[in-house]
Amino acid sequence: MTDFPTRRLRRLRGTPALRRLVAEHDLTPRRLVLPVFVKEGIATAQPIATMPGVSQHPLDGLAALVDEAVAAGIGGIMLFGVPEHRDAVGSGATDPAGILNRAITVAAAAARGRITVQADLCLDEFTDHGHCGVLADDGSIDNDATLEVYARMAVAQARAGADILGLSGMMDGQIAACRAALDADGRTDIVLLAYSAKYASAFYGPFRDAVESTLTGDRRTYQLDAANGREGVQEALADIDEGADIVMVKPAGTSLDVLARVSDLSAVPVWAYQVSGEYALIEHAAASGLIDRDRAIGESLIAIRRAGAEAILTYWAIEVAGWLRAGRDLT
């Protein structure tokens, strides 16, 4: 008599209904955050060639986009500013009339508490050299001088109406510096999202088109080396010690191991950013007929969720939220 297997794990995969019932991880619209680029001096949305389906938005169109995000049921929007003018110290970032601070005010007024308004807190979009900090005389990044600017940015963004500040510059001590500045300004309510494990990555390329980056060289002296996993975990734990309310791993798809380790150890929520290059790879491969677009999107997001992300920044946030509301399976 033939010996048959006593455990048949395939039983639980037999139908879509069974697969849904026993799925270990799922996704809901509230776990998705949409990155939004707001460009100064344009009247209509400008498509970004390297990111099909993504545009730079005019300030006048931002309220309508917020309403769309609210209707989709997503958890928030993360605002990035694209200024007309830049200088060595990124003065537009701290100017209340700067494009990002104005965008925060418009978005907050439109949101009316129905969705979180998040703001990127970094200098790269505002400096003429494209780096995330202030340069020292020798051309290196002056960490502590940069912290002074970040502290002023934090106060400016809080006063503009942001709920969550996304500290993405990877300067040592940035969480502590911004927390101290906010507390001194009486803004103990502001949530700090630390881009803790942010790796120096080739997958940021399309984003730099989106913000019209002027960067020459690279950011390897302050962003993490892709070879280092433990260091990413240390960065997250250090940010938590400094007062971060949320920590993030980026890029999501190439850092799933770090994301899982941070998730296991963190006492605060853990998020991940599915970055522009990850988005563009799927969109361009699908346009060439190489992969099933929708399934690839769903699979990539579930993998990030499975690794431990409690929320995901993704350029597909509104589209995928629509799928989820319609009851579509992501995989």
C-alpha positions as CSV (number, residue, x, y, z in Angstrom):
1,M,0.0,0.0,0.0
2,T,1.3,3.4,-0.9
3,D,2.2,5.7,2.0
4,F,0.4,8.9,1.7
5,P,1.3,12.2,3.4
6,T,-0.4,12.7,6.7
7,R,-0.2,16.5,6.5
8,R,-1.6,18.1,3.3
9,L,-0.9,21.8,3.6
10,R,-2.4,22.3,0.2
11,R,-5.9,21.8,1.6
12,L,-5.8,25.4,2.8
13,R,-5.0,26.7,-0.7
14,G,-7.9,25.1,-2.5
15,T,-10.2,28.0,-3.1
16,P,-10.0,31.8,-3.0
17,A,-12.3,31.8,0.0
18,L,-10.1,29.5,1.9
19,R,-7.0,31.4,1.0
20,R,-8.6,34.6,2.3
21,L,-9.7,33.0,5.5
22,V,-6.3,31.7,6.5
23,A,-4.1,34.5,5.1
24,E,-1.6,35.5,7.8
25,H,-1.3,39.0,6.6
26,D,-3.5,41.4,4.8
27,L,-3.6,45.1,3.9
28,T,-6.2,47.8,4.5
29,P,-6.4,51.3,3.0
30,R,-5.6,52.9,6.3
31,R,-2.2,51.4,6.2
32,L,-1.2,53.2,3.0
33,V,0.4,56.7,2.7
34,L,0.6,58.6,-0.6
35,P,3.8,60.6,-1.3
36,V,2.8,63.9,-3.0
37,F,5.1,66.3,-4.9
38,V,4.0,69.9,-4.8
39,K,5.8,72.2,-7.3
40,E,6.1,75.9,-7.0
41,G,5.1,78.0,-10.1
42,I,3.0,75.5,-12.1
43,A,-0.7,75.8,-12.9
44,T,-1.5,72.2,-13.8
45,A,-0.2,68.8,-12.9
46,Q,3.1,67.9,-14.6
47,P,3.7,64.1,-15.3
48,I,7.0,62.7,-14.1
49,A,8.5,60.8,-17.1
50,T,10.4,58.2,-15.0
51,M,7.4,57.5,-12.8
52,P,4.4,56.7,-15.0
53,G,1.1,57.8,-13.4
54,V,2.8,60.1,-10.9
55,S,2.8,63.9,-11.3
56,Q,4.1,67.1,-9.7
57,H,1.1,69.0,-8.4
58,P,0.3,72.7,-8.3
59,L,-0.5,74.2,-5.0
60,D,-4.0,75.1,-6.3
61,G,-4.7,71.4,-7.0
62,L,-3.6,70.1,-3.6
63,A,-7.0,70.4,-1.8
64,A,-8.7,68.3,-4.5
65,L,-6.0,65.6,-4.1
66,V,-6.5,65.6,-0.4
67,D,-10.2,65.0,-0.9
68,E,-9.4,62.1,-3.2
69,A,-7.1,60.6,-0.6
70,V,-9.8,61.0,2.1
71,A,-12.4,59.3,-0.2
72,A,-9.9,56.4,-0.8
73,G,-9.7,55.8,3.0
74,I,-5.9,55.9,3.0
75,G,-4.0,56.8,6.2
76,G,-2.2,59.9,5.1
77,I,-0.2,61.9,2.5
78,M,3.5,62.7,2.7
79,L,4.3,66.1,1.2
80,F,7.5,67.0,-0.7
81,G,8.2,70.5,-2.0
82,V,9.8,71.4,-5.3
83,P,10.8,75.1,-5.1
84,E,11.6,77.5,-7.9
85,H,14.7,78.8,-6.1
86,R,17.4,77.0,-4.0
87,D,20.4,78.2,-2.1
88,A,23.4,76.7,-0.2
89,V,21.5,76.5,3.1
90,G,18.1,75.5,1.9
91,S,16.4,78.7,3.3
92,G,13.2,77.9,1.5
93,A,12.7,75.0,3.9
94,T,12.3,77.2,7.0
95,D,10.5,80.1,5.3
96,P,6.8,80.1,6.2
97,A,6.2,81.2,2.6
98,G,8.2,78.4,1.2
99,I,6.4,75.9,-1.1
100,L,6.4,73.0,1.3
101,N,5.2,75.0,4.3
102,R,2.4,76.6,2.1
103,A,1.5,73.1,0.9
104,I,1.2,71.9,4.5
105,T,-1.2,74.7,5.3
106,V,-3.4,74.0,2.3
107,A,-3.4,70.3,2.9
108,A,-4.2,70.7,6.6
109,A,-7.1,73.0,5.8
110,A,-8.5,70.5,3.2
111,A,-7.9,67.5,5.5
112,R,-9.8,68.9,8.5
113,G,-8.5,66.0,10.6
114,R,-9.9,63.4,8.2
115,I,-6.5,62.2,7.1
116,T,-2.9,62.8,8.5
117,V,-0.9,65.5,6.8
118,Q,2.8,64.5,6.8
119,A,5.8,66.5,5.7
120,D,9.2,65.6,4.6
121,L,11.8,67.2,6.8
122,C,15.0,67.3,4.9
123,L,17.1,69.9,3.0
124,D,17.8,68.1,-0.3
125,E,14.9,69.6,-2.2
126,F,15.9,73.1,-1.1
127,T,19.7,73.2,-1.4
128,D,21.5,74.1,-4.6
129,H,24.0,71.3,-4.0
130,G,21.3,68.7,-3.5
131,H,22.6,67.3,-0.2
132,C,20.4,66.8,2.8
133,G,22.4,69.1,5.0
134,V,24.5,72.2,5.3
135,L,28.0,71.9,3.8
136,A,31.2,72.6,5.8
137,D,34.1,74.5,4.2
138,D,35.7,71.3,3.0
139,G,32.5,70.2,1.2
140,S,31.5,67.6,3.7
141,I,28.1,67.6,5.5
142,D,28.2,69.5,8.8
143,N,26.0,67.3,10.9
144,D,25.5,69.7,13.9
145,A,25.0,72.8,11.8
146,T,22.3,70.9,9.9
147,L,20.6,69.9,13.1
148,E,20.1,73.6,13.8
149,V,18.3,74.1,10.5
150,Y,16.2,70.9,11.0
151,A,15.1,72.2,14.3
152,R,13.8,75.4,12.7
153,M,12.2,73.4,9.9
154,A,10.4,71.3,12.5
155,V,8.9,74.3,14.1
156,A,7.9,75.9,10.8
157,Q,6.2,72.7,9.6
158,A,4.4,72.3,12.9
159,R,3.1,75.8,12.8
160,A,2.1,75.3,9.1
161,G,-0.2,72.5,10.3
162,A,1.6,69.2,9.8
163,D,0.5,66.2,12.0
164,I,3.6,64.1,11.3
165,L,7.2,65.2,10.4
166,G,9.2,62.7,8.4
167,L,12.8,63.2,9.3
168,S,14.6,61.8,6.3
169,G,18.1,63.4,6.4
170,M,19.9,60.7,8.3
171,M,21.8,63.2,10.5
172,D,23.0,61.9,13.9
173,G,20.8,63.4,16.6
174,Q,18.1,64.8,14.4
175,I,15.2,63.3,16.4
176,A,16.5,64.8,19.7
177,A,17.1,68.2,18.1
178,C,13.7,68.4,16.5
179,R,11.9,67.1,19.6
180,A,13.6,69.7,21.8
181,A,12.7,72.5,19.4
182,L,9.1,71.4,19.2
183,D,8.8,71.1,22.9
184,A,10.3,74.5,23.4
185,D,7.7,75.9,21.0
186,G,4.9,74.2,22.9
187,R,4.3,71.6,20.2
188,T,4.4,68.4,22.2
189,D,1.6,67.0,20.1
190,I,3.7,66.6,16.9
191,V,4.5,63.1,15.8
192,L,8.1,62.4,14.7
193,L,8.6,59.8,12.0
194,A,12.2,58.8,11.8
195,Y,13.6,57.5,8.5
196,S,15.9,55.4,10.7
197,A,17.2,52.8,8.3
198,K,17.6,54.8,5.1
199,Y,20.0,53.1,2.8
200,A,22.1,54.8,0.1
201,S,20.3,53.3,-2.9
202,A,20.1,53.3,-6.6
203,F,16.4,52.9,-6.3
204,Y,15.9,56.6,-5.4
205,G,16.7,57.7,-9.0
206,P,13.2,58.6,-10.2
207,F,12.5,60.4,-7.0
208,R,15.3,62.8,-7.8
209,D,13.6,63.5,-11.1
210,A,10.4,64.2,-9.2
211,V,12.0,66.8,-6.9
212,E,14.4,68.0,-9.6
213,S,17.4,67.3,-7.5
214,T,20.6,69.1,-8.1
215,L,22.8,66.5,-6.4
216,T,26.2,65.7,-7.7
217,G,28.1,62.8,-6.1
218,D,26.3,60.6,-3.6
219,R,25.1,60.5,0.0
220,R,27.0,57.6,1.3
221,T,28.6,59.4,4.1
222,Y,25.3,59.8,5.9
223,Q,22.9,57.2,4.4
224,L,23.4,53.5,5.3
225,D,25.6,51.1,3.4
226,A,23.5,48.4,1.8
227,A,25.9,45.7,3.2
228,N,24.9,46.6,6.8
229,G,21.9,45.1,8.5
230,R,22.8,45.4,12.2
231,E,23.6,49.1,11.7
232,G,20.1,49.7,10.4
233,V,18.6,48.2,13.5
234,Q,20.9,50.3,15.7
235,E,19.8,53.4,13.9
236,A,16.2,52.6,14.6
237,L,16.8,51.8,18.3
238,A,18.8,55.1,18.7
239,D,15.9,57.1,17.1
240,I,13.5,55.5,19.5
241,D,15.7,56.4,22.4
242,E,15.8,60.0,21.2
243,G,12.0,60.2,21.1
244,A,10.8,59.0,17.7
245,D,7.2,58.1,17.6
246,I,7.5,55.9,14.5
247,V,10.5,54.5,12.7
248,M,10.9,53.6,9.1
249,V,13.0,51.4,6.8
250,K,13.8,52.5,3.2
251,P,13.9,51.2,0.5
252,A,11.3,48.6,1.5
253,G,11.9,45.9,-1.1
254,T,15.6,45.6,-0.7
255,S,15.6,45.9,3.1
256,L,13.0,43.3,4.1
257,D,15.4,41.6,6.4
258,V,16.1,44.8,8.3
259,L,12.4,45.7,8.4
260,A,11.7,42.3,10.0
261,R,14.4,42.7,12.6
262,V,13.4,46.3,13.4
263,S,9.8,45.2,13.7
264,D,10.7,42.4,16.2
265,L,12.6,44.8,18.4
266,S,10.7,48.1,18.1
267,A,8.4,49.4,20.9
268,V,6.9,52.0,18.4
269,P,5.2,51.5,15.1
270,V,7.4,50.5,12.1
271,W,6.7,51.8,8.6
272,A,8.4,51.2,5.3
273,Y,8.7,53.3,2.1
274,Q,8.2,51.6,-1.3
275,V,10.5,54.0,-3.1
276,S,10.3,55.5,-6.6
277,G,12.7,52.9,-8.2
278,E,10.6,50.0,-6.9
279,Y,7.5,51.7,-8.4
280,A,9.2,52.5,-11.7
281,L,10.6,48.9,-12.2
282,I,7.1,47.4,-11.9
283,E,5.4,50.0,-14.1
284,H,8.0,49.8,-16.8
285,A,8.2,46.0,-16.7
286,A,4.5,45.7,-16.9
287,A,4.3,48.2,-19.8
288,S,6.8,46.0,-21.7
289,G,4.5,43.0,-21.1
290,L,7.0,41.2,-18.9
291,I,4.9,40.9,-15.7
292,D,1.3,41.1,-14.6
293,R,1.2,44.6,-13.2
294,D,-1.6,44.3,-10.7
295,R,-0.3,41.1,-9.2
296,A,3.2,42.4,-9.0
297,I,2.0,45.5,-7.1
298,G,0.0,43.4,-4.7
299,E,2.7,40.9,-4.1
300,S,5.3,43.6,-3.5
301,L,3.0,45.3,-0.9
302,I,2.1,42.1,0.9
303,A,5.8,41.2,1.1
304,I,6.5,44.5,2.9
305,R,3.6,44.0,5.2
306,R,4.7,40.4,5.9
307,A,8.1,41.6,6.9
308,G,6.6,43.8,9.6
309,A,5.5,47.2,8.2
310,E,2.5,48.5,9.9
311,A,2.1,51.3,7.3
312,I,3.6,51.6,3.8
313,L,4.4,54.8,1.8
314,T,3.6,53.9,-1.8
315,Y,2.8,55.7,-5.0
316,W,0.0,53.2,-5.6
317,A,-1.8,54.1,-2.3
318,I,-5.0,55.5,-3.8
319,E,-5.2,52.9,-6.6
320,V,-4.6,49.9,-4.2
321,A,-7.1,51.4,-1.7
322,G,-9.7,51.2,-4.4
323,W,-8.9,47.5,-5.1
324,L,-9.1,46.8,-1.4
325,R,-12.5,48.5,-1.0
326,A,-13.7,46.5,-4.0
327,G,-12.7,43.3,-2.2
328,R,-10.0,42.3,-4.7
329,D,-7.3,39.9,-3.6
330,L,-3.8,41.5,-3.9
331,T,-2.1,38.3,-4.8
